[in-house]
Amino acid sequence: MRNIKHGAHGKAKSRWRGAVLMLACALGLAASTSLSLHAQTFAVLYNFGGAADGGDPYASLIRDSAGNLYSTGGYGGTFFAGVVYKVDPKGNETVLYNFTGGADGAYPESPVVLDRAGNLYGTTTQGGSANAGVVFKVDPGGNETVLHNFTGGADGIIPAGGLTLDRAGNLYGTTGQGGTYNDGVVYKIDKTGTETILHTFTGAADDGKYPTYTTVRIGPDGNLYGVTQEGGSADQGILYRLGKGGLTILHNFMGGTTDGCNVVGVPSVDKNGNIYGVTSSCGTGQYGTVWKVSKTGAETVLHNFAGGASDGQYPLSGVVLDANGNLYGSTETGGMADLGTAYRLTQQGGFTLLRSFSGPDGKYVYSSFILSNGALYGTALNGGTLGYGTVWKITK
């Protein structure tokens, strides 16, 4: 799998399997504390142990109406091939499914989506009939069904970005490689498990390549919106819309100090059709950017990451919006201990550092957040009291 090119940080994964790797001292702060600078309250809800309970949670969370949190751990479980887990409002974790590493999939690195019947859907980066990853379903009883086995050919390989679910029950996602040109695909899985390739990336100047660690977002207009790490006119990545008329490039990223490069994470779309996201590198500080593209295609760089203690570096997960239009996101590293940050950004570019991760509270934040009832919920890949990551909450 092609790595994100900012050159991050194998230090997070010294114990990790030798296959697909995301890119990836403590200050001794308590694992549950108050952020006095900004009057935020931080709490670790769960510390992963890396064994039966899973570990290394790359992925973002989802939350149901009862307050339960769901996601995947890329490591651990009964067979050390990853898990699907639930954390209840009291911080109790339940493993809903243990991947065996074989036909059922292995090493999930993406979040799950939840349907009205309580079924969870997601992807694994390996396993399946061709060891190229699967799309899976886990029902409320903990039974897993493989909906699609990726072959590594025209249908893609290593679907690390996860899924989007529409109202009709169709699933949409991307693979970072595979397809006719080995530059990745956008796919759809219908309710019967039938896969349709919606777009095969060519890597040309009028297309993208490597939709890496990302999936598509369904916009208010029903079209799919996404990003690719590379491709486009400057080969620095694109923002695209995909609909019945095919793929339209909405913005070509130029790299350097202009607007960023290596476009990853899941874009967000507001009710007015503005699109928001991140680049993991380049910008004026060379540590990535947060950007906005209007529905007319005008781009605004809302923030250039400077690195270090002030704001973080290498944002990998995109941003989420609250009802007031504020953006929330994370960085892989940077902050006071260089272990990652959580931040808030206004539409005018006002930046607030919500959390500098220190180690006992988690380190290396790859995931996006969920906003619910005035609180942010997220995960950290490593760190915590046992070293295999955390589920955490910031109350605003």
PENORLIN-V981098 format. One record per pair of residues at least 4 apart in sequence whose C-alpha atoms are under 6 Angstrom apart, sorted by the first residue. I is the first residue (numbers start at 1). J is the second residue. If there is no record, write none. Layout:
((I J) (I J))
This chain:
((1 20) (6 281) (8 23) (8 24) (9 23) (9 24) (10 24) (26 358) (26 359) (27 358) (31 360) (31 361) (32 42) (32 43) (32 44) (33 42) (34 41) (34 42) (35 39) (35 40) (35 41) (40 395) (40 396) (41 394) (41 395) (42 393) (42 394) (43 392) (43 393) (44 392) (45 91) (45 391) (45 392) (46 91) (46 390) (46 391) (47 384) (47 390) (48 55) (48 388) (48 389) (48 390) (49 386) (49 388) (50 54) (50 55) (50 76) (50 388) (51 76) (51 77) (52 77) (52 78) (53 77) (54 73) (54 75) (54 76) (54 77) (54 83) (55 73) (55 75) (55 76) (55 388) (56 73) (56 74) (56 75) (56 381) (56 382) (56 388) (56 389) (57 73) (57 74) (57 381) (58 109) (58 366) (58 381) (59 109) (59 110) (59 111) (59 367) (60 111) (60 367) (60 368) (61 70) (61 71) (62 69) (62 70) (63 67) (63 68) (63 69) (64 68) (67 89) (68 87) (68 88) (68 89) (69 86) (69 87) (70 85) (70 86) (71 84) (71 85) (71 111) (71 112) (72 83) (72 84) (72 85) (73 82) (73 83) (74 82) (74 107) (74 108) (74 109) (75 80) (75 81) (75 82) (76 80) (76 81) (76 82) (77 82) (77 83) (77 98) (79 100) (81 99) (81 100) (81 101) (81 106) (81 107) (82 99) (82 107) (83 97) (83 98) (83 99) (84 96) (84 97) (85 94) (85 95) (85 96) (86 93) (86 94) (87 91) (87 92) (87 93) (88 92) (96 142) (97 142) (99 106) (101 105) (101 106) (101 127) (102 127) (103 127) (103 128) (103 129) (104 128) (105 124) (105 126) (105 127) (105 128) (105 134) (106 124) (106 126) (106 127) (107 124) (107 125) (108 124) (108 125) (109 160) (110 160) (110 161) (110 162) (111 162) (112 120) (112 121) (112 122) (113 120) (113 121) (114 119) (114 120) (115 119) (118 140) (119 138) (119 139) (119 140) (120 137) (120 138) (121 136) (121 137) (122 135) (122 136) (122 162) (123 134) (123 135) (123 136) (123 162) (124 133) (124 134) (125 133) (125 158) (125 159) (125 160) (126 131) (126 132) (126 133) (127 131) (127 133) (128 133) (128 134) (128 149) (130 151) (132 150) (132 151) (132 152) (132 157) (132 158) (133 150) (133 158) (134 148) (134 149) (134 150) (135 146) (135 147) (135 148) (136 145) (136 146) (136 147) (137 144) (137 145) (138 142) (138 143) (138 144) (139 143) (147 193) (150 157) (152 156) (152 157) (152 178) (153 178) (153 179) (154 179) (154 180) (155 179) (156 175) (156 177) (156 178) (156 179) (157 175) (157 177) (157 178) (158 175) (159 175) (160 213) (161 213) (161 214) (161 215) (162 215) (163 172) (163 173) (164 171) (164 172) (165 170) (165 171) (166 170) (170 189) (170 190) (170 191) (171 188) (171 189) (172 187) (172 188) (173 186) (173 187) (173 215) (174 185) (174 186) (174 215) (175 184) (175 185) (176 184) (176 210) (176 211) (176 212) (177 182) (177 183) (177 184) (177 210) (178 182) (178 183) (178 184) (179 184) (179 185) (179 200) (181 202) (183 201) (183 209) (183 210) (184 201) (184 210) (185 199) (185 200) (185 201) (186 198) (186 199) (187 196) (187 197) (187 198) (188 195) (188 196) (189 193) (189 194) (189 195) (190 194) (201 208) (201 209) (203 207) (203 208) (203 209) (203 231) (205 232) (205 233) (206 232) (207 232) (208 228) (208 231) (208 232) (209 228) (209 230) (209 231) (210 228) (210 229) (211 228) (211 229) (214 264) (214 265) (214 266) (215 266) (216 224) (216 225) (216 226) (217 224) (217 225) (218 222) (218 223) (218 224) (219 223) (223 242) (223 243) (224 241) (224 242) (225 240) (225 241) (226 239) (226 240) (227 238) (227 239) (228 237) (228 238) (228 263) (229 237) (229 262) (229 263) (229 264) (230 235) (230 236) (230 237) (231 235) (231 236) (231 237) (232 237) (232 238) (232 252) (234 254) (236 253) (236 254) (236 255) (236 261) (237 253) (237 263) (238 251) (238 252) (238 253) (239 250) (239 251) (240 248) (240 249) (240 250) (241 247) (241 248) (242 246) (242 247) (250 297) (255 259) (255 260) (255 261) (255 282) (256 282) (256 283) (257 283) (257 284) (258 283) (259 283) (260 279) (260 281) (260 282) (260 283) (260 288) (260 289) (261 279) (261 281) (261 282) (262 279) (262 280) (262 281) (263 279) (264 316) (265 316) (265 317) (265 318) (266 318) (267 276) (267 277) (267 318) (268 275) (268 276) (269 273) (269 274) (269 275) (270 274) (273 295) (274 293) (274 294) (274 295) (275 292) (275 293) (276 291) (276 292) (277 290) (277 291) (277 318) (277 319) (278 289) (278 290) (278 291) (278 318) (279 288) (279 289) (280 288) (280 314) (280 315) (280 316) (281 286) (281 287) (281 288) (282 286) (282 287) (282 288) (283 288) (283 289) (283 304) (285 305) (285 306) (287 305) (287 313) (287 314) (288 305) (288 314) (289 303) (289 304) (289 305) (290 302) (290 303) (291 300) (291 301) (291 302) (292 299) (292 300) (293 297) (293 298) (293 299) (294 298) (302 349) (305 313) (307 312) (307 313) (307 334) (308 312) (308 334) (308 335) (309 334) (309 335) (309 336) (312 331) (312 333) (312 334) (312 335) (312 341) (313 331) (313 333) (313 334) (314 331) (314 332) (315 330) (315 331) (315 332) (316 366) (317 367) (317 368) (319 327) (319 328) (319 329) (320 327) (320 328) (321 325) (321 326) (321 327) (322 326) (326 345) (326 346) (327 344) (327 345) (328 343) (328 344) (329 342) (329 343) (330 341) (330 342) (331 340) (331 341) (332 340) (332 364) (332 365) (332 366) (333 338) (333 339) (333 340) (333 364) (334 338) (334 339) (334 340) (335 340) (335 341) (335 356) (336 356) (337 358) (339 357) (339 363) (339 364) (340 357) (340 364) (340 365) (341 355) (341 356) (341 357) (342 354) (342 355) (343 352) (343 353) (343 354) (344 351) (344 352) (345 349) (345 350) (345 351) (346 350) (357 363) (359 363) (359 383) (360 383) (360 384) (360 385) (361 384) (362 380) (362 382) (362 383) (362 384) (362 389) (362 390) (363 380) (363 382) (363 383) (364 380) (364 381) (365 380) (365 381) (369 377) (369 378) (370 376) (370 377) (371 375) (371 376) (374 396) (375 394) (375 395) (375 396) (376 393) (376 394) (377 392) (377 393) (378 391) (378 392) (379 390) (379 391) (379 392) (380 389) (380 390) (381 389) (382 387) (382 388) (382 389) (383 387) (383 388) (383 389) (384 389) (384 390))
